[in-house]
Structures are given as C-alpha cells and as structure tokens.
C-alpha cells in the first residue's frame, strides 16, 4: 500500500480540468503538495518557479503543444532526477515511450484507479534518499 | 503495443524487464531455470539464506536504491552489523580500515618503508579520483592498457602489493591483479576507500530478485536456443517442456554471460562478436559454513589472507553480519578460495572442499571450525576485467556497428556487484526503447 507522503510536491499537467482536479485532490489527501497546469507551457512555467521543489511530474502524454516527452526533456535539463508518470488513454507513441524508459518513468493507462495513481507517484520517486 | 523479449532472468535481465514494463512496454522474460535470479538467487537452508553475499554502499548505489524504492522494498536496504576488516600476516590478524589512511600508516601489518610508499598511491588516487566512475569506464582508457599488479609493484612495492592491496581487492579481481587492468583496480579501490555506509539487502540478495520477478512477465523453464534480430524485429526460439517454440517481438535484450550471449545470436555484427568473445571469466569457488555459534575469535567482518601466507583461501567473510541471513546467534561464514585453488579444485567433491577449507582455517589463528552444514558455490565464469576490457566496453557501449533491435545486459558489462547489474539492465532498457 502507498504510504502517506510528507511535503513532496507533485506537478500535474492535463488538459482535462476535471481529471486535473480529481488527481490533485487525491494526491493532496495522501499528503502531497500539488501544483497543476493545463498545458505544456503552463507546466514548464510552474516548474521553473521552483524546480527543486518538485519531486514528481504527472503528465498527460498528449499535452499541448508538443507532447509530454518535449516538456519532460526541458525539465530534465534542470532536474535529471525528477520522478515521472505519463498518462494516456492509448498506447504511447514510440518516442514518448523511449523517453519514459530513459527517465525510468511509469506509464499509467487512462482510465486508472486512484490506488494505481498513488502507487505510480510513490514508485516514481526513484532517486530520493532511502 | 511494442513487445520486447528479455533473455536471462538474472538481476540485470529482471531490472531491464521491470524498467520497460513500468514504462508501458509489453515484455516477456525467458529464464532457463525454474526460478529467476541467476547468480543473485538466494536459497534457503532452514533459517539460513545462502546467496552471493552482496555488500554495497548504502549511500552510493543510486540505481539500486532507486529500484528498491520503485519496488517498495527500500526498508530492506540495511547497514551491516560491522564492517571491520583484518589481514593475516605471520599468524596474527592486523586490523585494516582502507577508509582511514592514517590508521593504515600506524598499522603493524606493513614495514615502515612499505607504509611510507603507500603515500604515493594516495597521491595517484587523489589525482584520478574525479574520473573514477564505474558507469563511465570510457574516461579510464589510459590506465586500462596496463595490468594492476605491474603498476602497483612499481608504485608501492611488493610488500604493500602482496600484503595489503592484492588481498583487499581479491574478491573484485577474480583472476588476481596480474589479470586485472589498472583502471579496473582503480575503480575497485575507489569503492573500498569511498565506502561510507556498507550495507546489504536484509534476508539476502533474493529479496530483490524475488520482488522483481513478481513485477514482470516471467516465463521460467524456457531454454533459449537462438536470438535473431533484423531491422523489423526479433525472433527468439526456445525450448520449454520438451517443445520448441518461437516468439516474435519488436526487439530483444540478451542478459546472459558474454560467451553464452554470443553463442545464442548467430547474426551478430563483428563488433558485437569481437566484444562478447573476448570477454574472459575465471573460476571462483566459495564455501559457506553454517555454524551453531560463530567462533569468539572472529571480531572482524572480513578476514583477508595474503598469497605469501601460503593458504588456498583468499578471504573469509562473516556473512551473519548481514541482517536476516542467519538465525539469531548462529554463524554463517563465507570462505573464498584463491583463483589458483578454485582452478585446481574445480572438480573436487563438495565434502572435500569443506574439509580443505576447515583444515586451512586450522592453520590460522581462527582455528579449525566444525560446520553443522555447508554449501559450495561455484561460479564458472566470474567476469575478469583484463587490460583493454574497459576500452572495449566503452566502444561497445557507443553502439557503433551494432545489430538493430538487440541489446545486451549483465555480465558482459563488468562493474561492482548489484549496482552494476541493475545499471546495465537500465542501460539496455533505454537503448532498446530508443530503437523501437
């Protein structure tokens, strides 16, 4: 089971406002601090406000304008140790999947159950101190 | 959905399959044995755990820690009860802590001139330290060309080489320092000197391999016969329950010892065949002694036996210092034979090996032990890192002249223990995902 987190910030980026709110509430209930964004540009803006504060990013694979891999590539320049979760209703395109493997990220297929999301976020905090 | 076949369910293969699976790939892991784990597998004997006895730095090993975290078993990474080390010389045990050079200078293990010459090694290490990264061996091309014994004899002299450095690096240089490149020895020294918090997996290495096996699509009992890849994908032929089957996939990862890997793949490029067939291994034998109580004379975690002492033993480790591998109060000792003795006694019956180890210990201050039970671990090809091996590895990893849709993980890529295996699995996963 997922243990409650302490103060870890998760950045959630999805163009579906309802899903964004739902994911945010779910994570907050487990003790995560959440920042959210509606597209790739806003996600990068949010990230750049304080890159070191973000532990995990949950990105919709089809994030406008260029997709999640592009957003992640920008973030990883500053934070190569970022935990990553990609979400999508379909199978990921090859480039996105390669990017996810390179960052040791987790793929979550929509619709996902809340426990699967929490586990994915918890699992992807891979490079933190034990 | 892309599909990848991973051949070989050792730690590297498991780590590779897990990473790909997590990212949404459809993965099939084919393992010859009934259980995954390879050389990291742990066997239970009553309340004892018999495994490869891996010890690593809890503050290093970033890939391993990340993997443990992802598997939810971070709490199983635990410090050793003690990590002290002693070297036998003239029937006396001399405590040695490679992490404390000043204590080493005061130790009676070496003569005064030999201790003074150690300073030269200190300077050499300080100069090279920033470039000593086991995961980036390509930075060590120059010291890779020479053998470690020759360099050390020149730098610190025969006494410090034979009584301190060769014993200290014995388990990391399975063929001896004369068959180990100076670059590989530098990396091993860096690990010994930089060890901040030695630890292990509680209940043995099997804790990790079992957790991984539960999270991947593992097919045990599958003996792979051939792996053929081309630009369109991979074709893997295997035998299971008396039938030969074939699986088609988008790509394949072969996570086997180098020569076994080469033998499976008929269509390798010259660069791949050259690399895999030049990899060498040495035979290594370990005898595990299961005791009702550990002998009171043993106050160190590790005891090293220099070659001039004339024993068939290279090292003795008190495995019961690792959490969860022996019942409370009991002793579990791991005796490693020298490369020469491993070669000479390779075909000896297990009982004869036990008797030999007990007799050899009787010739030391530890005294003759009577084991309640015992086990023998034979490693047919403990990977060597001979002069030139790291440079060949760097060229191989640059992926020039490589088969499409095919990657390798595990033993062909030498390095320090669990972290190297896990990191090579991760690297293979990244390489293959990039190809798809």
Interface residues (C-beta under 8 A of the other chain):
Chain A: X86 X91 X92 X94 X97 X98 X100 X101 X102 X104 X105 X106 X107 X109 X122 X123 X124 X125 X126 X127 X128 X129 X130
Chain B: X1 X2 X19 X20 X22 X23 X24 X25 X58 X62 X65 X66 X67 X68 X69 X70 X71 X72 X74 X77 X426 X429 X430 X433 X434 X436
